[in-house]
Amino acid sequence: METLLSPSEEYQPSPALSDTWCSSPVKPLDTPDKNDKRKAVGFVLVHAGAGYHSESKAKEYKHVCKRACQRAVDRLNAGALAVDAVAAALVELEDSPFTNAGMGSNINLCGDIECDASIMDGKTLHYGAVGAIRGIKNPVLVANRLLSEAQKGKLSAGRIPPCFLVGEGAHDWAVSHGIMPCSSEKMATKFSLSAYKRNKRKMEMAEKVESGLNHQTKKKRQSSENDNGSGLLDTVGAIVVDWEGNVASAVSSGGLAMKHPGRVGQAAHHGCGCWAENTRTQNPYSTAVSTSGCGEHLIRTMLARECSAALQSDDAHQALLEAMTNKFISSPFLAGEDCVLGGVIVLRCSRCSDTQPSPDIQAILVEFLWSHTTESMCVGYMSAQDDKAKTHISRLPPGAVAGRSLAIEGGVCRLVEPSTVD
């Protein structure tokens, strides 16, 4: 399926989800051994951000998405559940110098790197997050450790374990739980340092403009900001479904370039950066969402949770289109914004019986989609039995205006597992 729409266009029903961006159906295993069965099933979808991905770096962005998918699938094939697989994918994305997360994150006003990350387990609904954390190369590992510690129950004297820590407290907690620190100097890259120096010069020029320099210089500055602004929003994320049908999601970001120290973006906020929820009595589908874009826009709209709720309707594509249009671009919470920048990856899944070749075979139907209002979004996806991940850089159609139009693409994957019934 390849459907590219602006919110002003009349929606026409799209072809079946499996028409274009579809992973090959997973074949049943030769033996019904339980350990082998769970190695056959699972799916991961990752993104390297919604922003701007130049053709010159397209190969690098796609390569890191492939590695992240492979890392998650390796964990799934080793028997790990979704929450561990999604964390593994995020570590790979954070370690890339080409993404704005972990290594190579944007540098703030004071020349430091502060990161945000969160992770959610759809099976337990537990959530872990860190905000404005310094000196930790993989903030998602801290978020995941917060989640796992919370699942152990209350602390001594009946204290409630934290699920969200920020700043120095987050750093100290991470180190006390065995996560190695890493200085901001080591986390900076040639690209992030160059961007910092360039942005610092822009700010200095802007301050002179606002002090009364000529109008033409001010217009030039504003044009430069409009041309380059969407390239600074490339938060990374991943969503996973495992062999049990559990879903999980995660997101990590270095935040906006030249942000104020202490600023916490959507990547750490509950319901804004990621969301995951298994099928429950009131929900026919398991859903997982990870977002990217301008953190303030995503926070004010709680886009991750809004998309998850929307996906409970019959038509996933139509539901996501309406959510991105009505709950994001045209949201009353962003009424004063003329350029709303963001993107999401989503999946929903449900179990169904597969009558071919045997009624005893169970299948997990996974519908996966991505949508963005930014100029582009880089994604990768892979099932546990695929030989390699598929990658794609989605772009707005020619003539579309970033922040006012959107793109939607996706596919469907049927994960088949042998029944345990004799």
C-alpha positions as CSV (number, residue, x, y, z in Angstrom):
1,M,0.0,0.0,0.0
2,E,1.3,3.4,-0.9
3,T,-1.2,6.2,0.0
4,L,0.0,9.8,0.2
5,L,-2.6,12.3,1.2
6,S,-2.8,15.8,2.5
7,P,-5.5,16.4,5.1
8,S,-7.4,18.6,2.7
9,E,-7.8,15.8,0.2
10,E,-11.0,13.7,0.2
11,Y,-10.2,10.2,1.5
12,Q,-10.7,7.3,-0.9
13,P,-10.6,3.7,0.4
14,S,-7.1,2.3,-0.2
15,P,-6.2,-1.1,-1.6
16,A,-5.7,-4.0,0.8
17,L,-2.8,-3.4,3.2
18,S,-0.8,-6.2,1.7
19,D,-0.5,-4.6,-1.7
20,T,2.9,-3.0,-1.4
21,W,4.9,-2.7,1.9
22,C,4.3,-6.2,3.1
23,S,6.7,-8.6,4.8
24,S,6.5,-12.2,3.5
25,P,4.1,-14.4,5.5
26,V,6.0,-16.6,7.9
27,K,5.9,-20.3,7.1
28,P,5.0,-22.8,9.8
29,L,7.9,-24.7,11.4
30,D,8.6,-28.3,10.5
31,T,8.3,-29.4,14.2
32,P,5.8,-28.3,16.9
33,D,8.5,-28.2,19.6
34,K,7.6,-25.3,22.0
35,N,11.1,-23.8,22.0
36,D,11.2,-23.8,18.2
37,K,7.7,-22.5,17.9
38,R,8.5,-19.3,19.7
39,K,11.6,-18.8,17.6
40,A,9.3,-18.7,14.5
41,V,7.2,-15.7,15.5
42,G,7.7,-12.0,16.0
43,F,7.8,-8.7,14.1
44,V,9.7,-5.4,14.6
45,L,9.1,-2.0,13.0
46,V,11.7,0.8,13.7
47,H,12.1,4.4,12.7
48,A,15.2,6.7,12.5
49,G,13.1,9.8,13.0
50,A,10.6,12.0,11.3
51,G,12.4,15.1,10.0
52,Y,14.6,15.4,6.9
53,H,16.7,12.6,5.6
54,S,19.0,13.7,2.8
55,E,19.7,11.4,-0.2
56,S,23.4,11.6,0.6
57,K,22.9,9.9,4.0
58,A,20.0,7.7,3.0
59,K,22.3,4.6,2.9
60,E,23.4,5.2,6.5
61,Y,19.9,5.8,7.8
62,K,18.6,2.6,6.1
63,H,21.6,0.6,7.4
64,V,21.1,1.5,11.0
65,C,17.4,0.6,10.7
66,K,18.4,-2.8,9.3
67,R,20.8,-3.4,12.2
68,A,18.1,-2.4,14.7
69,C,15.6,-4.8,13.2
70,Q,18.2,-7.6,13.2
71,R,19.1,-6.9,16.8
72,A,15.4,-7.2,17.9
73,V,14.9,-10.3,15.8
74,D,18.0,-11.9,17.3
75,R,16.5,-11.4,20.7
76,L,13.1,-12.7,19.7
77,N,14.7,-15.8,18.2
78,A,16.5,-16.3,21.5
79,G,13.2,-16.5,23.2
80,A,13.0,-12.9,24.6
81,L,9.7,-11.2,25.0
82,A,8.7,-8.0,23.2
83,V,9.9,-5.5,25.8
84,D,13.5,-6.9,25.7
85,A,13.5,-7.0,21.9
86,V,12.4,-3.4,21.6
87,A,15.1,-2.3,24.0
88,A,17.7,-4.1,22.0
89,A,16.5,-2.3,18.8
90,L,16.8,1.1,20.5
91,V,20.3,0.4,21.7
92,E,21.4,0.0,18.1
93,L,19.6,3.2,17.1
94,E,21.2,5.1,20.0
95,D,24.7,3.9,19.1
96,S,24.5,5.2,15.6
97,P,26.3,8.6,15.1
98,F,23.6,9.5,12.4
99,T,20.6,9.6,14.8
100,N,19.6,12.2,17.3
101,A,19.6,9.7,20.3
102,G,22.4,8.5,22.6
103,M,25.6,8.9,20.7
104,G,25.5,12.0,18.4
105,S,22.6,13.6,20.2
106,N,21.9,17.3,19.7
107,I,23.8,19.6,22.0
108,N,21.9,22.0,24.2
109,L,22.5,25.7,24.9
110,C,25.2,25.1,27.4
111,G,27.1,22.7,25.2
112,D,25.9,19.5,27.1
113,I,24.0,16.5,25.9
114,E,20.8,15.6,27.7
115,C,18.7,12.7,26.5
116,D,15.1,11.5,27.0
117,A,13.8,7.9,26.6
118,S,10.9,5.7,27.5
119,I,9.7,2.2,27.1
120,M,6.3,0.5,27.6
121,D,5.3,-3.1,28.0
122,G,1.9,-3.9,26.6
123,K,1.6,-7.1,28.6
124,T,1.9,-5.4,32.0
125,L,1.3,-1.8,31.0
126,H,4.4,-0.9,33.0
127,Y,6.3,2.1,31.8
128,G,9.8,3.4,32.4
129,A,11.3,6.8,31.4
130,V,14.2,9.2,31.9
131,G,14.3,12.8,31.0
132,A,17.2,15.3,30.6
133,I,19.7,12.6,31.6
134,R,23.4,13.4,31.1
135,G,26.3,11.1,30.8
136,I,24.5,7.9,29.8
137,K,25.2,6.6,26.3
138,N,22.0,4.4,26.2
139,P,19.2,6.1,28.0
140,V,16.7,3.4,26.9
141,L,18.6,0.9,29.1
142,V,17.9,3.1,32.2
143,A,14.2,3.4,31.2
144,N,14.0,-0.4,30.7
145,R,15.7,-1.0,34.1
146,L,13.2,1.4,35.7
147,L,10.4,-0.7,34.2
148,S,11.8,-4.0,35.3
149,E,12.5,-2.8,38.8
150,A,9.0,-1.5,39.1
151,Q,7.6,-4.9,38.1
152,K,9.3,-6.4,41.1
153,G,7.0,-4.6,43.5
154,K,7.3,-2.1,46.3
155,L,10.6,-1.0,47.8
156,S,11.5,-1.3,51.5
157,A,9.0,0.3,53.9
158,G,6.3,0.0,51.3
159,R,7.8,2.7,49.1
160,I,6.5,3.0,45.5
161,P,9.4,2.4,42.9
162,P,9.9,5.2,40.4
163,C,8.9,4.9,36.8
164,F,10.2,8.3,35.6
165,L,13.4,10.0,36.7
166,V,15.1,13.1,35.4
167,G,18.5,14.9,35.5
168,E,21.1,14.1,38.0
169,G,18.8,11.8,40.0
170,A,18.3,9.7,36.9
171,H,22.0,9.5,36.2
172,D,22.8,8.5,39.8
173,W,20.1,5.9,39.8
174,A,21.4,4.4,36.6
175,V,25.0,4.2,37.9
176,S,23.8,2.6,41.1
177,H,22.1,-0.1,39.1
178,G,25.1,-1.0,37.1
179,I,24.7,1.1,34.0
180,M,28.1,2.6,33.0
181,P,28.4,6.4,32.6
182,C,29.8,8.1,29.5
183,S,30.9,11.7,29.3
184,S,29.1,14.2,27.0
185,E,32.4,14.7,25.2
186,K,32.5,11.0,24.2
187,M,28.9,11.1,23.1
188,A,29.4,14.1,20.8
189,T,30.3,13.4,17.2
190,K,31.8,15.6,14.4
191,F,28.3,16.0,13.0
192,S,26.7,17.1,16.3
193,L,29.6,19.4,17.1
194,S,29.4,21.0,13.7
195,A,25.7,21.5,14.0
196,Y,26.1,23.0,17.4
197,K,28.6,25.6,16.1
198,R,26.4,26.4,13.2
199,N,23.3,26.8,15.3
200,K,25.3,28.9,17.8
201,R,26.2,31.3,15.0
202,K,22.6,31.5,13.9
203,M,21.5,32.4,17.4
204,E,24.1,35.1,17.7
205,M,23.0,36.5,14.4
206,A,19.3,36.3,15.5
207,E,20.2,38.2,18.7
208,K,21.8,41.0,16.6
209,V,18.7,41.0,14.3
210,E,16.4,41.4,17.3
211,S,18.5,44.2,18.5
212,G,17.7,46.2,15.4
213,L,19.7,45.1,12.4
214,N,18.3,45.3,8.9
215,H,15.0,43.6,7.9
216,Q,16.6,41.7,5.0
217,T,19.0,39.9,7.3
218,K,16.0,38.9,9.5
219,K,14.1,37.5,6.5
220,K,17.2,35.5,5.5
221,R,17.5,34.1,9.0
222,Q,13.8,33.1,9.1
223,S,14.1,31.4,5.7
224,S,17.1,29.5,6.9
225,E,15.2,28.3,9.9
226,N,12.3,27.2,7.8
227,D,14.6,25.3,5.4
228,N,16.5,23.4,8.1
229,G,14.2,23.2,11.1
230,S,12.5,19.9,10.3
231,G,15.9,18.2,10.1
232,L,16.4,18.5,13.8
233,L,13.5,16.4,15.0
234,D,14.9,12.9,14.4
235,T,13.9,11.0,17.5
236,V,14.2,7.2,17.1
237,G,11.9,4.4,18.1
238,A,10.7,0.8,17.7
239,I,7.7,-1.3,18.2
240,V,7.6,-5.1,18.5
241,V,5.2,-8.1,18.8
242,D,6.6,-11.3,20.1
243,W,5.8,-15.1,19.9
244,E,3.2,-14.8,22.7
245,G,1.4,-11.9,20.9
246,N,2.7,-9.3,23.4
247,V,3.5,-5.8,22.1
248,A,6.1,-3.3,23.4
249,S,7.3,0.1,22.3
250,A,10.2,2.4,23.0
251,V,11.5,5.9,22.0
252,S,14.7,7.8,22.5
253,S,15.9,11.3,21.7
254,G,18.6,13.9,22.2
255,G,15.9,16.6,21.9
256,L,15.8,19.7,19.9
257,A,19.0,21.4,18.9
258,M,20.0,24.3,21.2
259,K,17.3,23.4,23.7
260,H,17.2,24.9,27.1
261,P,19.0,22.8,29.8
262,G,16.5,20.6,31.6
263,R,14.0,20.6,28.8
264,V,12.2,17.2,28.6
265,G,10.7,16.2,25.3
266,Q,7.9,13.8,24.3
267,A,10.3,10.8,24.3
268,A,10.0,10.7,28.1
269,H,6.4,11.7,28.5
270,H,3.7,9.0,29.2
271,G,1.4,8.7,26.3
272,C,3.4,11.1,24.1
273,G,6.5,9.3,23.0
274,C,5.4,5.7,23.0
275,W,2.4,3.5,23.9
276,A,1.8,-0.3,24.0
277,E,-1.2,-2.2,25.1
278,N,-2.1,-5.9,24.7
279,T,-5.6,-7.0,23.8
280,R,-8.0,-6.6,26.7
281,T,-11.8,-7.0,27.3
282,Q,-12.5,-3.5,25.9
283,N,-9.9,-3.6,23.2
284,P,-10.1,-6.1,20.3
285,Y,-6.5,-5.4,19.1
286,S,-3.1,-5.2,20.7
287,T,-1.5,-1.9,19.7
288,A,2.0,-0.3,19.8
289,V,3.0,3.2,18.8
290,S,6.3,5.2,18.7
291,T,6.5,8.9,17.8
292,S,9.0,11.4,16.5
293,G,8.9,15.1,15.7
294,C,8.6,18.3,17.6
295,G,8.3,17.3,21.2
296,E,6.1,20.2,22.3
297,H,3.6,19.4,19.6
298,L,3.5,15.7,20.5
299,I,3.2,16.4,24.2
300,R,0.3,18.8,23.8
301,T,-1.6,16.3,21.7
302,M,-0.5,13.0,23.5
303,L,-0.2,11.6,20.0
304,A,1.0,8.1,20.9
305,R,-2.0,7.3,23.1
306,E,-4.4,9.0,20.7
307,C,-3.2,6.8,17.8
308,S,-3.4,3.7,19.9
309,A,-7.0,4.4,20.8
310,A,-7.8,5.2,17.2
311,L,-6.5,1.8,16.0
312,Q,-9.2,0.0,17.9
313,S,-11.6,0.8,15.0
314,D,-12.1,-1.5,12.0
315,D,-10.0,0.2,9.4
316,A,-6.4,0.8,10.6
317,H,-5.4,3.0,7.7
318,Q,-8.5,5.2,7.9
319,A,-8.1,5.4,11.7
320,L,-4.5,6.6,11.5
321,L,-5.4,9.1,8.8
322,E,-8.1,10.6,10.9
323,A,-6.0,10.6,14.1
324,M,-3.1,12.4,12.3
325,T,-5.4,14.9,10.8
326,N,-7.9,15.6,13.6
327,K,-5.8,14.9,16.7
328,F,-2.5,16.4,15.4
329,I,-2.5,18.7,12.4
330,S,-5.9,20.2,13.2
331,S,-5.8,19.6,17.0
332,P,-7.4,22.4,19.1
333,F,-4.4,22.1,21.4
334,L,-2.2,23.3,18.5
335,A,-4.5,26.0,17.1
336,G,-1.8,28.6,17.2
337,E,0.7,26.6,15.2
338,D,0.9,26.9,11.4
339,C,3.5,24.1,11.0
340,V,2.8,20.9,13.0
341,L,5.7,18.5,12.7
342,G,5.6,14.9,13.8
343,G,5.5,11.3,12.8
344,V,4.4,7.9,14.1
345,I,5.0,4.2,13.5
346,V,2.1,2.0,14.6
347,L,1.2,-1.7,14.6
348,R,-1.9,-3.6,15.7
349,C,-2.3,-7.3,15.9
350,S,-4.8,-10.0,16.7
351,R,-4.9,-13.7,16.8
352,C,-6.9,-15.6,14.2
353,S,-7.3,-19.2,13.0
354,D,-5.6,-20.2,9.8
355,T,-7.6,-23.0,8.1
356,Q,-4.7,-23.8,5.7
357,P,-3.2,-26.3,6.0
358,S,-4.7,-27.2,9.4
359,P,-7.3,-25.7,11.7
360,D,-4.9,-26.3,14.6
361,I,-2.5,-23.7,13.3
362,Q,-2.8,-20.2,14.9
363,A,-1.7,-17.0,13.4
364,I,-1.0,-13.4,14.5
365,L,-2.2,-10.9,12.0
366,V,0.0,-7.7,12.2
367,E,-0.9,-4.5,10.4
368,F,1.8,-1.9,10.5
369,L,1.8,1.7,9.3
370,W,3.8,4.9,9.5
371,S,2.7,8.4,9.0
372,H,4.4,11.8,9.1
373,T,3.9,15.5,8.5
374,T,7.7,16.2,8.2
375,E,9.5,16.1,4.9
376,S,10.6,12.5,5.4
377,M,10.7,9.5,7.8
378,C,13.0,6.5,7.6
379,V,11.6,3.1,8.7
380,G,12.7,-0.5,8.7
381,Y,10.7,-3.7,9.5
382,M,11.4,-7.4,9.7
383,S,9.7,-10.6,10.9
384,A,11.5,-13.2,12.9
385,Q,11.8,-15.5,9.8
386,D,12.8,-12.9,7.3
387,D,16.4,-13.2,6.0
388,K,16.9,-9.4,6.3
389,A,15.0,-6.2,7.1
390,K,13.2,-4.1,4.6
391,T,13.9,-0.3,4.8
392,H,12.2,2.7,3.3
393,I,12.5,6.5,3.4
394,S,9.0,7.8,3.2
395,R,8.6,11.4,1.8
396,L,5.8,13.8,1.3
397,P,4.5,14.0,-2.2
398,P,5.8,16.8,-4.5
399,G,4.3,20.1,-3.7
400,A,3.1,19.1,-0.2
401,V,4.0,21.5,2.6
402,A,5.7,20.0,5.7
403,G,3.7,20.6,8.8
404,R,0.4,20.9,6.9
405,S,0.2,17.7,4.9
406,L,0.8,14.1,5.7
407,A,1.9,10.8,4.3
408,I,0.7,7.3,5.2
409,E,2.2,4.0,4.1
410,G,2.3,0.5,5.6
411,G,1.6,-3.2,5.1
412,V,0.5,-6.4,6.7
413,C,2.3,-9.5,8.0
414,R,0.8,-12.8,9.1
415,L,2.9,-14.6,11.7
416,V,2.0,-18.3,11.7
417,E,2.8,-20.7,14.6
418,P,2.1,-24.4,15.0
419,S,-0.6,-25.1,17.7
420,T,0.5,-26.8,20.9
421,V,-2.6,-29.0,20.7
422,D,-1.7,-32.6,19.9
